[in-house]
Amino acid sequence: MTRGRAEEITPAVFRVGGSDLSHGQDCLVYLVDLVDLVLIDCGAGAGWPRIRDNIASTGRDPAALHTLVLTHGHVDHIGATDRVVAESGCRVVAHAADVPAIESGDPAFTASSWYGLDLPGYPVDHVVEGDEALAFAGGALELLHTPGHTPASLAAVLRGEETVLFGQDIHGPFDAAFASDLPAYRRSMERLLALEADVLCEGHYGVYRPASAVRRFIAGHLRDNS
């Protein structure tokens, strides 16, 4: 299948992966240009060559990636980690609660068994313990601990003329195999609503704007899971 090219969301944010851009098993993958290049998730693995090409189509060098943020430990978000690191030397960032599964490749927790994939363990360079602001040459990316879908789920926030929220799996799903916690999810969604973000970059459902559409999306899933 012929895939698309990168989608510009703001001058500093691009969607470079997803089922329509890279591979059917991939989550939506986002590139953030903070002079240092940040990749938010990296897909299940097979789509990496197209993601790499899509990054290059923005005029940025995929070999210059500085940081890979893994929002949680599921294979559709982390499966290309070894290729990204091998080609760019970037650091890998993840929250402590999912690090054991990421580093071991646990087939149940990472959902790799659902996808029929073998997942090696990936070392994490920078372990986030709670909320944290990552500093880059061109600004900061705020990481918010938003447990629920998995214990470690992270959202990222980029503030500027517009507030861009990267909320990768706001929709769920929820399963005991990866320690989902619905009460924690509801608290996390209330935190995200309070941000009043202008743009939502979600992990599977696409990009939402303006702020009213962001609120409807988050509130709708919060209502459906209450």
N, C-alpha and C positions, 0 to 999 in steps of 0.2 A: 504494500500500500504506500502511496506517496504521502509523505507527511508534510506538515506546514512548516513555517519559519517562526522565528521568535515574535512574540506579541509584546509591543511596548505598552506598558501600563502607566508609567510616568517616565520622565527623562532618565531616572535612575533605576527603574524597576522593569524587569522583563519576565514574561513567562517563556521558558525555554524547553519545557518538557510537559508531557501529559499524553493521554491516549491518542489525541489528534496530532501531536507534534513529534512524538518520539516512539512510543510503544504502548500497546494496549494494557500492559500490566503496570505502567508507570502512574504514580501520583502526579499531580501538577508540581512542576519544579520551577523555582523562581531564582533569578539572578538579580542581585542588588549591587549597584556600583557606588561604593563609598570611597572612591579612588582605589582602595583595596577592594577586590572583588569577592563577594560573598554569595555562596550558593545555598539556597534553602531546600534541603532534601535533594535526592539525586536519582530517584526512580529505582526500578527493580533490578536493573543490570543490563539487559539486552538492548535497551534504548539509549545507552550512554553515547554511542557514536553520533546519533542524531542530536542528542542534547548538546554535545560538544560542538557540532556544526552550527547549531542554533545560537550558541553563545558567540561563536565567531561571526555569525551574521549580524550581530549587533555592533561589530567593530571592536569587541573585547577579545582578549587572548585567553582561551580556556586553560592554557598552561600557566597562566598568571593567577589562577584562583588562589585566594589567600585563606579563606575559611569555608568549611562545609558545616552548616548547622543541621543536625539531625533532629527533627522535631519530636520524634518518638521512634520506637524500635521495630516498626513493621517493615517487612521486606520491600514493599512497593515504595518506601521512602528511603531505604538505606542500602538496597542491593548493589548499587554501583560504587559503593564507597571505596573499595580497593582500587578500582580503575581510576577514579577521580584523584585519589592520593598518589597513585603511581605516576600519573601524567602531570600533576601540578605541584606535588609536595605540600598541599594545603594541610592546615590543621583541622581536626575533626572535633566538633563541639556537640555534647549531648548532656541531658540531665542525668544525675546520679541514679535515679530510680530505674531507668531502663538500661543503664550501662552493662549490668551483668548479662542481659539477653543479647545486647549488641555485640559484646565481646565474645560470647559463647556461640552465637548463632542458634539459640534455642528454637527448634522448629515450631513449637506450639505458640510461644509468646510472640515470636516475630511474624507469625502467620505464614511462614515460608511453606509449611505443609499444605496450607490452603491453596497456594499458588503452584504447587508441584515443583518447587525450586530447592536446591541445596544451597544453604547459606553459610559461608565460613564466618568465623568471628572477626570483627574489626576492632582494632585498638582505638580508644577514644583519648585524644590528647588533652582536651580541656573539659573537665567535669563541672557542670553547673549544679549548685546545691539548692538554689531557690530562684528568686528573680535576680537578674544580672544585666548590666549594660556592657556590651562589647564595644570597645573603642577602636575606631579605624581612622585612617588618614583623612577621610572626608566626612566624618561624623560618627554617630553612635547608633547601634541597633540594640533596642531593649528586648531582652528575653524575659517572658513572664511564665512562671510555672502554672500551668492550667490542667491539673490532673483530672482524670475522668475516663477518657477513651483508653488511656494507659496511665500508670502511676506517674510517668515522667513527662507527659505531654507538655510541649512548649509552644507558646505563641510568640511571635516576634512583632515588634512595633518600630516603624520608621517614621519619625516626625519631621515635618517640613511644611511647605505650603499646604500640603495635604497630609493627614495622618493615615498611613498605610498599615493595615493589620494583616499579618500572615497567620491565619488560624487554620492549620492544616486539616484537621479532621473534626471540625465543629459538629458535623452531622453524626459522628459515631463511626462504626457500630460499637456495640458493647458486648463483651463476652468474658466469661470467667477465665478462659484460657490465657488472656492477657490482663487479668486483674482489673477489669473495668470497675468503676465506682460511680454510680449515678448521683448520689448526693454530692460528691466532690465535683462531678461534671457540672451540676447545676450552679454550684458556687463559682466555678470557673467561668461559666457563661455570663453570670451576673457581672463579673469583673470585666469581661470583654465588652459587654453592653455599656458599662460606665466609661469606657474610653471614647465613645462617640466617634469612632473612626470614620473617615471619609471614603476609604477604599478597603474592601476585604478581598484578600487573595486566599481562597480556600483551597483545600488539598485535593478535591475531586470534582466539586460542583462549579468551579470557575471563579470569575472576578465580579465583584458587586460594587456598585457605586450609584448614586451618592450615599451620604450617611443614612438616609431613610431606608434605602435598600439593604444596607449592611445591617441595620437594626432589625428589619423584617426577617432577614435570613436567620440571624442568631436567635431572635425571640421565637421564631417559628420552631426551630429545632429544640429550644429549651422547653417550649410548651409541649411538643410531641414526646419529650422524654421526662415529663413531670408526672 
